[in-house]
Structures are given as C-alpha cells and as structure tokens.
C-alpha cells in the first residue's frame, strides 16, 4: 500500500543510515547485499511516497542497482541537500542528521521519484564511465608526448597511447552492442544519429547520461543538460543570463556536434549565423545551438521519427 511517508538514506562507503519521518524511526545497515535485505525488512510492506538519497559516486551505485524500480527513489544533488539543511538552520553534519534532512527535503519540495533504471542501463553507465577514464589517460599521455625528447620514452608513450586507443574502441563497441540489444534504445539511437552533427559517441552519451530523453518537456531537457539560461535580476539591476548546473558530461558531449551542426545542419546554421549578425558572441551562439540540439533530440525521440530538413 502506498503511503505519504518520506524516507531519507545517507549513504557512506560502509553504511546506510535511514530515517523515517512519520515516526522518527532510524536504523543503520551495512552498504552491502545483506544490508539491502535488512533495509527491505525495515521499510516494511507499505510503500513510502519517496526514498531520498544523495548521489555519492561509487558508494550509491550498488544500492541504486539493487533497489531500482522498487521503492520510489529520488536521487538528489549533495550541494542542494546541504543548502536545504543550512536553510533549515541545521549546522551539525552527521550521517543520522543527513538522513533526517534528506527525508525532510523530499517532503518539503514534494520531489518527484526518478524513472526506474534497468540493469542494462547500469551496465552502459559503467562502460561509459570506464571510457571517460581512458580518454583522460590518453589525453594525459598525448600531452606528455609533446614534451618528451628521449626516443625510448617516446616509443613507450606511443605504445601506451595505441593500447588505450584499442581499449577505447573495444569499450565503444560494447556500448554500441548494449544499445542495439534493447529495441527502444536502438530506435532512439537511430533517431539521434539521423540529426546532422550527432555522431556515434554523442548519441550514445545522450542515451546513457539522459535516459529520460523523449519523455521530457522542452525546458526540462535544456535544464538537465545545464543549457537553460538562468536569469539574474535584483531590484533595478539586470545581469546577464548564464547557464549553470546540469549534467556536465552530457553538455561536453554536445560541444563538437554543435560545431558540426553550424556547418552541416541547415536549420542550425541559419540560427547560428542570425545570432552572430545580432552581435551575439560566438560562445553564446554556440551554446544556443547546443541547447537547440538537445531539445530537437528530445522532440524527435518523443515523436518517434528521424530528422528531416525543413522544406524551403
């Protein structure tokens, strides 16, 4: 039975600290499969309105994977949760206090539960994370190669770069196979790839980092990417609107597609040129194209149709 209760769970490397708002009940469980089973027993048969926890990198992944699609999960930004606690006048920061504040945060803002994530999506995220780490390693080696002078060291560095390149190709192949294994993702991937500027890597990044693609409102898609301009105004002062927040890896992945789109996507090219003629800086104009791309991608996936040029 669904209730209006709110559960907060503070996740650390070794423990899960839980707090239930309705009766103030608290409990601590190991952050391990045995602890997950004990948490299920503690939650009972009644389904709460939401279970709120912070994104804590590697510490929350096993927990999220074990429970995804069962209780109504809400994963929140740690900075937002901390600011909520400060706004409530809470200065202490312990695991028990954090769990209570997370439950209060969920109730006060009536946070909407996240969409359930299936096991394949978790596998894709892990592959994507490994790919990102290899890219950083290869970039570091390429930069180091530019300053090396000894032939032996240069040969070793080039060999390491070649090995990382092969590993990156293998990871991208595994990602592509994972996307093809699910008909819905395969169809969304085909739609994204039909948009001029969005290639293999950008399409897979969108599908992995924004699994909600195709279910979002226009402004929500831009906001999640961190590409929605935020107004800055106080009294008579009017500042420049700026982008902020959002999913950085997704935003980074849209940079090169936006550049390509300004040359090979007629609609985007016309929009880009028009903004430059209006005196907009190139960076601002390119950011607008990135926003248009993710909004277009969301709209096409929602409509289940590939991109076609506008008739002239």
C-alpha positions in Angstrom: 0.0 0.0 0.0 1.3 3.5 -0.9 1.7 6.0 1.9 2.7 9.6 2.1 5.7 8.8 4.2 9.2 10.0 3.4 12.5 8.1 3.9 15.9 9.6 3.9 19.0 7.5 3.4 22.5 8.7 3.9 25.0 6.5 2.0 28.6 6.2 3.0 31.3 3.7 2.0 30.3 1.1 4.6 26.9 2.0 5.9 23.3 3.2 5.1 21.8 5.4 7.7 18.0 5.6 7.3 15.4 7.9 8.8 11.6 7.6 8.5 9.7 10.9 9.0 6.3 9.5 10.1 7.6 8.0 13.4 11.2 9.3 13.6 12.4 5.7 13.2 16.1 5.3 12.4 18.3 2.4 11.5 21.8 1.7 10.2 22.6 -1.1 7.7 25.8 -2.3 6.0 26.2 -0.9 2.5 26.3 -4.5 1.1 23.7 -7.1 -0.1 23.0 -8.3 3.4 22.3 -4.7 4.5 20.0 -4.2 1.5 17.9 -7.2 2.5 17.7 -5.8 6.1 16.6 -2.4 4.8 13.8 -4.0 2.8 12.5 -5.6 6.0 12.8 -2.3 7.9 10.8 -0.5 5.2 8.0 -3.0 5.5 5.2 -3.6 3.1 3.9 -0.1 2.9 5.5 1.8 0.0 6.6 5.3 1.0 5.9 8.4 -1.2 9.7 8.7 -1.8 13.1 7.4 -0.7 15.6 10.3 -0.9 19.4 9.8 -1.1 22.4 11.8 -2.3 24.5 10.9 -5.4 27.7 9.7 -3.8 29.7 8.4 -6.7 30.8 4.7 -6.3 29.1 4.4 -2.9 25.5 4.6 -4.1 25.8 2.6 -7.3 25.3 -0.9 -5.8 22.4 0.4 -3.6 20.7 2.1 -6.5 21.1 -1.0 -8.7 19.7 -3.3 -6.1 16.6 -1.2 -5.5 15.9 0.5 -8.8 12.2 0.2 -9.8 11.1 -1.0 -6.4 10.7 1.9 -3.9 10.1 5.4 -5.4 13.7 6.7 -5.4 14.8 10.3 -5.6 18.5 10.9 -6.1 19.4 14.5 -5.2 22.4 16.7 -5.7 24.5 16.8 -2.4 25.0 20.6 -2.7 21.3 21.2 -2.9 20.7 18.9 0.0 23.3 20.7 2.1 21.9 24.1 1.3 18.4 22.9 2.3 19.9 21.8 5.6 21.5 25.2 6.1 18.3 27.0 5.2 16.6 24.9 8.0 19.3 26.2 10.4 20.9 22.8 10.8 24.7 23.1 11.4 25.5 19.6 12.5 26.5 17.2 9.9 26.4 13.6 10.8 25.1 10.6 8.9 22.0 10.4 11.1 21.3 14.1 10.7 21.8 13.9 7.0 19.3 11.1 6.7 16.7 13.1 8.5 17.3 16.2 6.4 17.1 14.2 3.2 13.6 12.9 4.2 12.6 16.5 5.1 14.0 17.7 1.9 11.8 15.3 -0.1 8.7 16.2 1.8 9.2 20.0 1.7 9.7 20.1 -2.0 7.4 17.2 -2.9 10.2 15.7 -5.0 9.1 13.6 -7.9 10.5 10.0 -7.9 13.1 9.2 -10.6 12.3 6.9 -13.5 13.3 3.3 -12.8 16.6 2.3 -14.3 17.0 -1.2 -15.7 20.1 -3.4 -15.3 21.3 -2.8 -18.9 21.3 0.9 -18.2 23.6 0.4 -15.2 25.9 -1.7 -17.4 26.0 1.1 -20.0 26.8 3.6 -17.4 29.7 1.5 -16.1 31.1 1.1 -19.7 30.7 4.9 -20.3 32.5 5.7 -17.0 35.4 3.4 -18.0 35.5 5.0 -21.4 35.7 8.5 -19.8 38.6 7.4 -17.6 40.5 6.0 -20.6 40.0 9.2 -22.5 41.6 11.2 -19.7 44.5 8.8 -19.5 45.1 9.0 -23.3 44.9 12.8 -23.3 47.4 13.0 -20.5 49.8 10.7 -22.4 49.3 12.7 -25.7 50.2 16.0 -23.8 53.2 14.3 -22.2 54.5 13.1 -25.6 54.7 16.7 -26.8 57.5 17.4 -24.2 59.4 14.2 -24.3 62.8 14.1 -26.1 64.3 10.6 -25.5 63.4 8.1 -28.2 62.9 5.2 -25.8 60.4 7.1 -23.7 58.6 8.4 -26.8 58.2 4.9 -28.2 56.8 3.6 -24.9 54.4 6.5 -24.6 53.2 5.9 -28.2 52.7 2.2 -27.5 50.6 3.1 -24.4 48.5 5.6 -26.5 47.9 2.9 -29.1 46.9 0.4 -26.4 44.4 2.9 -24.9 43.0 3.7 -28.3 42.3 0.0 -28.9 40.7 -0.3 -25.5 38.5 2.7 -26.2 37.4 1.2 -29.4 36.5 -2.0 -27.6 34.5 -0.1 -25.0 32.7 1.9 -27.7 31.9 -1.4 -29.5 30.5 -2.8 -26.2 28.4 0.3 -25.7 27.0 0.1 -29.2 26.1 -3.6 -28.7 24.4 -2.7 -25.5 22.3 0.0 -27.2 21.4 -2.4 -30.0 20.3 -5.1 -27.5 17.3 -3.0 -26.5 14.8 -2.2 -29.2 13.8 1.1 -27.6 17.3 2.3 -27.2 18.2 1.0 -30.7 15.4 3.1 -32.2 16.3 6.2 -30.1 19.9 5.8 -31.2 18.9 5.7 -34.9 16.8 8.8 -34.4 19.7 10.7 -32.7 22.2 9.6 -35.4 19.9 11.0 -38.1 20.4 14.5 -36.8 23.3 16.2 -38.6 26.1 16.8 -36.1 25.2 14.0 -33.7 27.5 11.0 -34.3 28.2 7.7 -32.6 29.8 9.0 -29.5 27.4 11.9 -28.9 24.3 9.7 -29.5 25.5 7.0 -27.0 26.4 9.7 -24.5 22.9 11.2 -24.7 21.2 7.8 -24.2 23.4 6.9 -21.3 23.5 10.2 -19.5 19.9 11.2 -20.2 17.8 8.0 -20.3 14.8 10.3 -19.9 15.3 11.5 -23.4 11.9 11.6 -25.2 9.8 11.9 -22.1 10.8 15.5 -21.1 9.3 18.9 -21.6 11.4 21.2 -23.8 12.7 23.4 -21.0 13.4 20.4 -18.8 15.7 18.8 -21.4 17.7 22.0 -21.6 17.8 22.3 -17.8 19.0 18.8 -17.2 21.8 19.4 -19.7 22.7 22.7 -17.9 22.0 24.7 -21.1 18.9 26.6 -19.9 19.9 30.3 -19.3 19.3 31.4 -15.7 18.0 34.9 -15.3 20.0 37.2 -12.8 18.0 40.1 -11.5 17.7 42.1 -8.3 15.8 45.3 -8.0 16.7 47.5 -10.9 19.8 45.6 -11.6 19.6 43.2 -14.5 22.5 40.8 -15.0 23.3 38.6 -17.9 21.6 35.2 -18.0 24.0 32.4 -17.6 23.9 28.6 -17.9 24.8 26.6 -14.9 24.4 23.2 -13.3 23.2 20.2 -15.3 25.0 17.1 -16.4 28.4 18.2 -17.4 29.5 15.1 -19.3 26.4 15.5 -21.5 27.0 19.2 -22.0 30.6 18.5 -23.0 29.5 15.8 -25.5 27.2 18.3 -27.3 30.1 20.8 -28.0 31.5 19.2 -31.1 28.1 18.2 -32.5 27.1 21.8 -32.2 30.2 22.9 -34.1 29.4 20.4 -36.9 25.7 21.4 -36.9 26.6 25.1 -37.6 28.2 23.9 -40.9 26.1 20.9 -42.0 22.7 21.3 -40.4 20.8 24.0 -42.4 18.4 24.9 -39.6 21.2 25.2 -37.0 23.5 27.0 -39.4 20.9 29.7 -40.1 20.1 30.1 -36.4 23.9 30.4 -35.6 24.5 33.0 -38.4 21.5 35.0 -37.4 22.7 35.2 -33.8 26.2 36.3 -34.9 24.6 39.1 -37.1 22.7 40.2 -34.0 26.1 40.8 -32.3 26.0 37.7 -30.0 29.4 36.3 -29.1 30.3 33.1 -30.8 30.4 31.2 -27.5 26.8 32.4 -26.7 25.6 31.4 -30.2 27.2 28.0 -30.0 25.7 27.4 -26.5 22.3 28.2 -28.0 22.9 25.6 -30.8 23.8 23.0 -28.2 20.5 23.7 -26.4 18.6 23.5 -29.7 20.3 20.1 -30.4 19.2 18.5 -27.2 15.7 20.0 -27.5 15.5 18.7 -31.0 16.8 15.3 -30.0 14.2 15.1 -27.2 11.3 16.1 -29.5 12.3 13.6 -32.2 12.6 10.7 -29.8 9.3 11.6 -28.2 7.6 11.7 -31.7 9.4 8.5 -32.8 10.7 10.0 -36.0 14.0 10.6 -37.7 15.3 14.1 -38.6 14.3 15.6 -41.9 15.3 19.0 -43.2 12.6 21.8 -43.1 11.2 22.4 -46.6 12.4 25.6 -48.2 
